Amino acid sequence: MTTRRPCPAPVPRSAFASFRFPSDIIVVAVRWYLRFGLSYRDVEELLTKRGVQVDHVTIYRWVQRFTPLLAEAARSCRHAVGDRWFVDETYVRVAGRWRYVY
């Protein structure tokens, strides 16, 4: 009698699979475009100075494809509303008298 082995769970495919460039280059290009408000040609020029030959249309396609993924990944790092607060100045009651604290 043979027992059946369970099928292994499918390995999730990376969003960066089947791209010519490594994922770190793609992420840097998209970050530069989004963070600094550069044009696609400016990002192309910055990458060329660092030895990466890529066309501005390719950067455009990367931005269109990976911006939602990066935004979703960054969303989990954001703080919930009201989970922290800051106090600049206030009044507190000390020994029955109100005191000004700054």
N, C-alpha and C positions, 0 to 999 in steps of 0.2 A: 504494500500500500504506500503510495507516495503522497506526501502532503504538498499542498500548493503554497508557494511563497507569496506573501502579499506584494503587490506591485509597488515599486518605489514611487514616492510622491514626485510629481514632475518638478523639475528645477525651474524656478522662475527665470525667465529670460531677461537679461539686462536691457534697459532702454538704449544703451549705447552699443549693443551688439550690431554687427554688420556695418559699422562705420570705419572709414579708413583711418581716422585720427583717434588717438587714445582719448579716453573720457576726460582726463584732466585738462587737455587742451581745449576740448569743447566747452567744458564748464568755465574755464578762464575766459574764453572769448565771449560767452554769453554774459558772464558776470561783468566784464568790462563794458559791454554794450549797455546793460541795464543800470549799472551803478553810476557810471560816469557820463551817461548820455552821449556817448560817442556815435559817430556814424559808422556804418558797416565798413566803409573804406578806411576810416581811422583805425578800426580794430584790425583790419587786414594789414595795414601798415605796421602796427605794433607787433603783430605776430610775425611779419616778415623780418623785422629787425631782430627778432629772437630765433630766426632760422626755420620758421614754419611757413611754408608756401600754401596759402589757402585763398580762395576767391571770396569776394564780398558777398556773392549770391549764396555761397555755401554757409557763410556766417548768418545770413538772413534766414536760411532754412533751419539752422541750428536754433536760432532764437525762437522761431515759430514753433518748433517741436519741443524744446526743452524748458521754455519759460514756465509753462503750467506745472511741469514736474518739479522744478526748483522751487516754485512758489508753494506747492503742496508740501514739500520736504521742510521748508522753512516755517510753515504754519505751526507745526508741532512745537517749535522752539519759542513761540511767542507766549507772553504771559497772559493769563486770563485776566479779564477785567476785574479790578478790585482785589487782586491777590497781594498787592503791595501798595503802600502809600507813604507819603513824605509829610513831615510836619516842620514848618518853618518857625512859627511862633504860636503860642497858645497860652491859655490860663489853666493852672492846675490848683487843686485845693491841697494845701499843706498845713497840717495842724489846725484845721478849721478856718483858715484864711485863704483867700484867692491870691495866687502869686502869678506874675507874668514871667513866662519862660520863653527865651528866644534861642 
